[in-house]
């Protein structure tokens, strides 16, 4: 009804006047209760660390990057007759246009190699990457063996063969959360 539309417009105007705007929510990872507890425990255990402590941490992670990706939520301003103007168009690729996964590591002192992950990142693939990369750069960055290697809680990081490799080479993982 016209009344519902007017009320909706009035509510919208009032919210806008109060400083609110329609926005997309921030996207955050879904964390289980156990993961939240582990992250809080990690933060509490390391809250008193100084910069000198953190300088001894070698961080690592992997990320997938979309090569030609638009999520379909792009908006533009155009006049009614401009819909076919090249500046008002967005190209699309079938099958998303592909992606690339990269793994890397860094510390206060050093920047490790950026490795392209060519296949599914399972424990065997991950072990192959860390076996080629981690020991040498950890030894160069921390020749006294006093450095820590930090990785997240991806399933391949916690695999038994990966953890055994770290133990054999005496590379201390700061912790996984």
Short mmCIF file of the C-alpha atoms (twelve columns), coordinates in Angstrom:
data_MODEL
# 
_entry.id   MODEL 
# 
loop_
_atom_site.group_PDB 
_atom_site.id 
_atom_site.type_symbol 
_atom_site.label_atom_id 
_atom_site.label_alt_id 
_atom_site.label_comp_id 
_atom_site.label_asym_id 
_atom_site.label_seq_id 
_atom_site.Cartn_x 
_atom_site.Cartn_y 
_atom_site.Cartn_z 
_atom_site.pdbx_PDB_model_num 
ATOM 1   C CA . UNK A 1   0.000  0.000   0.000   1 
ATOM 2   C CA . UNK A 2   1.019  3.618   -0.379  1 
ATOM 3   C CA . UNK A 3   1.113  3.952   3.406   1 
ATOM 4   C CA . UNK A 4   3.723  1.186   3.721   1 
ATOM 5   C CA . UNK A 5   5.877  2.810   1.044   1 
ATOM 6   C CA . UNK A 6   5.673  6.210   2.751   1 
ATOM 7   C CA . UNK A 7   6.542  4.733   6.143   1 
ATOM 8   C CA . UNK A 8   9.473  2.858   4.600   1 
ATOM 9   C CA . UNK A 9   10.748 6.046   2.948   1 
ATOM 10  C CA . UNK A 10  10.358 7.991   6.196   1 
ATOM 11  C CA . UNK A 11  12.283 5.332   8.135   1 
ATOM 12  C CA . UNK A 12  14.998 5.327   5.481   1 
ATOM 13  C CA . UNK A 13  15.280 9.130   5.549   1 
ATOM 14  C CA . UNK A 14  15.370 9.199   9.349   1 
ATOM 15  C CA . UNK A 15  18.102 6.556   9.510   1 
ATOM 16  C CA . UNK A 16  20.103 8.406   6.847   1 
ATOM 17  C CA . UNK A 17  19.702 11.676  8.756   1 
ATOM 18  C CA . UNK A 18  20.990 9.907   11.905  1 
ATOM 19  C CA . UNK A 19  24.166 8.970   10.015  1 
ATOM 20  C CA . UNK A 20  23.266 5.425   9.002   1 
ATOM 21  C CA . UNK A 21  23.743 4.200   5.451   1 
ATOM 22  C CA . UNK A 22  22.975 1.016   3.598   1 
ATOM 23  C CA . UNK A 23  26.212 -0.933  3.286   1 
ATOM 24  C CA . UNK A 24  27.322 -4.464  2.750   1 
ATOM 25  C CA . UNK A 25  28.465 -6.190  5.948   1 
ATOM 26  C CA . UNK A 26  32.155 -6.809  6.549   1 
ATOM 27  C CA . UNK A 27  33.025 -10.389 5.679   1 
ATOM 28  C CA . UNK A 28  34.798 -12.326 8.432   1 
ATOM 29  C CA . UNK A 29  35.845 -15.966 8.716   1 
ATOM 30  C CA . UNK A 30  33.462 -18.318 10.473  1 
ATOM 31  C CA . UNK A 31  35.245 -19.376 13.658  1 
ATOM 32  C CA . UNK A 32  34.202 -22.275 15.832  1 
ATOM 33  C CA . UNK A 33  34.007 -21.890 19.597  1 
ATOM 34  C CA . UNK A 34  37.158 -24.032 19.938  1 
ATOM 35  C CA . UNK A 35  39.077 -21.850 17.482  1 
ATOM 36  C CA . UNK A 36  38.005 -18.694 19.320  1 
ATOM 37  C CA . UNK A 37  39.257 -20.180 22.586  1 
ATOM 38  C CA . UNK A 38  42.588 -21.176 21.016  1 
ATOM 39  C CA . UNK A 39  43.086 -17.707 19.526  1 
ATOM 40  C CA . UNK A 40  42.290 -16.029 22.818  1 
ATOM 41  C CA . UNK A 41  44.699 -18.377 24.612  1 
ATOM 42  C CA . UNK A 42  47.418 -17.544 22.051  1 
ATOM 43  C CA . UNK A 43  46.832 -13.811 22.570  1 
ATOM 44  C CA . UNK A 44  46.980 -14.155 26.348  1 
ATOM 45  C CA . UNK A 45  50.171 -16.247 26.205  1 
ATOM 46  C CA . UNK A 46  51.934 -13.667 24.023  1 
ATOM 47  C CA . UNK A 47  50.461 -10.383 25.255  1 
ATOM 48  C CA . UNK A 48  53.678 -9.414  27.041  1 
ATOM 49  C CA . UNK A 49  56.002 -10.149 24.133  1 
ATOM 50  C CA . UNK A 50  58.206 -7.264  23.095  1 
ATOM 51  C CA . UNK A 51  59.174 -6.289  19.559  1 
ATOM 52  C CA . UNK A 52  62.390 -8.247  20.104  1 
ATOM 53  C CA . UNK A 53  60.357 -11.420 20.718  1 
ATOM 54  C CA . UNK A 54  58.261 -10.884 17.575  1 
ATOM 55  C CA . UNK A 55  61.412 -10.302 15.517  1 
ATOM 56  C CA . UNK A 56  62.156 -13.992 16.011  1 
ATOM 57  C CA . UNK A 57  58.959 -15.163 14.290  1 
ATOM 58  C CA . UNK A 58  58.881 -16.315 10.665  1 
ATOM 59  C CA . UNK A 59  55.292 -15.989 9.395   1 
ATOM 60  C CA . UNK A 60  53.843 -18.033 6.544   1 
ATOM 61  C CA . UNK A 61  50.551 -18.289 4.715   1 
ATOM 62  C CA . UNK A 62  48.981 -19.155 1.419   1 
ATOM 63  C CA . UNK A 63  46.291 -17.293 -0.493  1 
ATOM 64  C CA . UNK A 64  44.248 -17.853 -3.625  1 
ATOM 65  C CA . UNK A 65  43.825 -14.897 -5.963  1 
ATOM 66  C CA . UNK A 66  41.082 -14.646 -8.565  1 
ATOM 67  C CA . UNK A 67  42.541 -13.469 -11.868 1 
ATOM 68  C CA . UNK A 68  39.409 -11.954 -13.420 1 
ATOM 69  C CA . UNK A 69  36.784 -11.812 -10.751 1 
ATOM 70  C CA . UNK A 70  33.819 -9.574  -10.212 1 
ATOM 71  C CA . UNK A 71  31.269 -10.624 -7.640  1 
ATOM 72  C CA . UNK A 72  28.364 -9.164  -9.610  1 
ATOM 73  C CA . UNK A 73  27.755 -6.439  -7.030  1 
ATOM 74  C CA . UNK A 74  29.453 -3.612  -8.933  1 
ATOM 75  C CA . UNK A 75  27.272 -0.543  -9.257  1 
ATOM 76  C CA . UNK A 76  27.595 2.428   -11.590 1 
ATOM 77  C CA . UNK A 77  25.724 5.670   -12.178 1 
ATOM 78  C CA . UNK A 78  24.361 6.045   -15.686 1 
ATOM 79  C CA . UNK A 79  21.640 7.820   -17.564 1 
ATOM 80  C CA . UNK A 80  18.846 5.765   -19.049 1 
ATOM 81  C CA . UNK A 81  20.153 5.945   -22.641 1 
ATOM 82  C CA . UNK A 82  23.786 5.088   -21.685 1 
ATOM 83  C CA . UNK A 83  23.399 1.379   -20.929 1 
ATOM 84  C CA . UNK A 84  25.389 0.294   -24.011 1 
ATOM 85  C CA . UNK A 85  28.142 2.897   -23.634 1 
ATOM 86  C CA . UNK A 86  31.529 1.129   -23.110 1 
ATOM 87  C CA . UNK A 87  32.107 2.962   -19.809 1 
ATOM 88  C CA . UNK A 88  28.841 1.512   -18.501 1 
ATOM 89  C CA . UNK A 89  29.633 -2.122  -19.294 1 
ATOM 90  C CA . UNK A 90  31.363 -4.816  -17.334 1 
ATOM 91  C CA . UNK A 91  32.920 -7.759  -19.148 1 
ATOM 92  C CA . UNK A 92  32.483 -11.305 -17.908 1 
ATOM 93  C CA . UNK A 93  34.436 -14.512 -18.360 1 
ATOM 94  C CA . UNK A 94  32.936 -17.948 -18.360 1 
ATOM 95  C CA . UNK A 95  34.112 -20.184 -15.516 1 
ATOM 96  C CA . UNK A 96  35.327 -17.189 -13.505 1 
ATOM 97  C CA . UNK A 97  38.574 -16.567 -15.371 1 
ATOM 98  C CA . UNK A 98  40.830 -18.729 -13.202 1 
ATOM 99  C CA . UNK A 99  42.882 -18.250 -10.093 1 
ATOM 100 C CA . UNK A 100 46.371 -18.713 -8.718  1 
ATOM 101 C CA . UNK A 101 47.439 -19.890 -5.247  1 
ATOM 102 C CA . UNK A 102 50.628 -18.530 -3.718  1 
ATOM 103 C CA . UNK A 103 52.545 -19.498 -0.557  1 
ATOM 104 C CA . UNK A 104 55.132 -17.329 1.109   1 
ATOM 105 C CA . UNK A 105 56.909 -16.502 4.342   1 
ATOM 106 C CA . UNK A 106 58.443 -13.412 5.925   1 
ATOM 107 C CA . UNK A 107 59.932 -12.139 9.141   1 
ATOM 108 C CA . UNK A 108 61.214 -8.873  10.549  1 
ATOM 109 C CA . UNK A 109 64.588 -9.619  8.939   1 
ATOM 110 C CA . UNK A 110 63.885 -11.600 5.791   1 
ATOM 111 C CA . UNK A 111 61.450 -12.106 2.988   1 
ATOM 112 C CA . UNK A 112 61.157 -15.658 1.731   1 
ATOM 113 C CA . UNK A 113 60.296 -16.758 -1.769  1 
ATOM 114 C CA . UNK A 114 56.801 -16.496 -3.148  1 
ATOM 115 C CA . UNK A 115 55.865 -19.980 -4.362  1 
ATOM 116 C CA . UNK A 116 53.112 -20.731 -6.858  1 
ATOM 117 C CA . UNK A 117 51.112 -23.735 -5.685  1 
ATOM 118 C CA . UNK A 118 50.371 -25.695 -8.854  1 
ATOM 119 C CA . UNK A 119 48.085 -28.346 -7.374  1 
ATOM 120 C CA . UNK A 120 45.685 -28.988 -4.525  1 
ATOM 121 C CA . UNK A 121 47.303 -27.942 -1.247  1 
ATOM 122 C CA . UNK A 122 47.198 -31.148 0.769   1 
ATOM 123 C CA . UNK A 123 49.704 -32.347 3.366   1 
ATOM 124 C CA . UNK A 124 52.039 -33.883 0.767   1 
ATOM 125 C CA . UNK A 125 52.129 -30.734 -1.366  1 
ATOM 126 C CA . UNK A 126 52.573 -28.536 1.716   1 
ATOM 127 C CA . UNK A 127 55.401 -30.733 3.017   1 
ATOM 128 C CA . UNK A 128 57.130 -30.462 -0.351  1 
ATOM 129 C CA . UNK A 129 56.945 -26.655 -0.187  1 
ATOM 130 C CA . UNK A 130 58.144 -26.304 3.404   1 
ATOM 131 C CA . UNK A 131 60.891 -28.904 2.906   1 
ATOM 132 C CA . UNK A 132 62.237 -26.840 -0.006  1 
ATOM 133 C CA . UNK A 133 61.822 -23.432 1.644   1 
ATOM 134 C CA . UNK A 134 61.568 -23.321 5.426   1 
ATOM 135 C CA . UNK A 135 64.736 -24.957 6.750   1 
ATOM 136 C CA . UNK A 136 67.169 -22.873 4.678   1 
ATOM 137 C CA . UNK A 137 65.583 -19.497 5.362   1 
ATOM 138 C CA . UNK A 138 65.038 -20.286 9.063   1 
ATOM 139 C CA . UNK A 139 68.734 -21.175 9.346   1 
ATOM 140 C CA . UNK A 140 69.767 -17.970 7.555   1 
ATOM 141 C CA . UNK A 141 67.418 -15.761 9.580   1 
ATOM 142 C CA . UNK A 142 68.057 -17.457 12.935  1 
ATOM 143 C CA . UNK A 143 71.477 -19.177 12.818  1 
ATOM 144 C CA . UNK A 144 71.351 -19.734 16.596  1 
ATOM 145 C CA . UNK A 145 68.153 -21.762 16.207  1 
ATOM 146 C CA . UNK A 146 66.177 -19.272 18.301  1 
ATOM 147 C CA . UNK A 147 63.486 -18.494 15.717  1 
ATOM 148 C CA . UNK A 148 59.878 -19.629 15.610  1 
ATOM 149 C CA . UNK A 149 57.869 -20.664 12.566  1 
ATOM 150 C CA . UNK A 150 54.250 -19.511 12.538  1 
ATOM 151 C CA . UNK A 151 51.504 -20.956 10.377  1 
ATOM 152 C CA . UNK A 152 47.747 -20.936 10.646  1 
ATOM 153 C CA . UNK A 153 45.517 -23.890 11.407  1 
ATOM 154 C CA . UNK A 154 44.926 -25.152 7.869   1 
ATOM 155 C CA . UNK A 155 44.450 -28.944 7.925   1 
ATOM 156 C CA . UNK A 156 47.583 -29.585 5.846   1 
ATOM 157 C CA . UNK A 157 49.709 -27.680 8.405   1 
ATOM 158 C CA . UNK A 158 48.663 -29.970 11.230  1 
ATOM 159 C CA . UNK A 159 49.107 -33.231 9.317   1 
ATOM 160 C CA . UNK A 160 51.257 -35.804 11.089  1 
ATOM 161 C CA . UNK A 161 53.871 -35.980 8.302   1 
ATOM 162 C CA . UNK A 162 54.266 -32.188 8.372   1 
ATOM 163 C CA . UNK A 163 54.529 -32.008 12.160  1 
ATOM 164 C CA . UNK A 164 57.066 -34.875 12.200  1 
ATOM 165 C CA . UNK A 165 59.197 -33.044 9.632   1 
ATOM 166 C CA . UNK A 166 59.283 -29.913 11.798  1 
ATOM 167 C CA . UNK A 167 60.230 -32.008 14.847  1 
ATOM 168 C CA . UNK A 168 63.012 -33.834 12.989  1 
ATOM 169 C CA . UNK A 169 64.598 -30.532 11.956  1 
ATOM 170 C CA . UNK A 170 64.014 -28.944 15.374  1 
ATOM 171 C CA . UNK A 171 62.000 -26.096 13.893  1 
ATOM 172 C CA . UNK A 172 59.775 -24.771 16.650  1 
ATOM 173 C CA . UNK A 173 56.288 -23.763 15.638  1 
ATOM 174 C CA . UNK A 174 55.172 -20.820 17.716  1 
ATOM 175 C CA . UNK A 175 51.747 -22.391 17.887  1 
ATOM 176 C CA . UNK A 176 48.791 -23.092 15.692  1 
ATOM 177 C CA . UNK A 177 45.436 -21.602 16.393  1 
# 
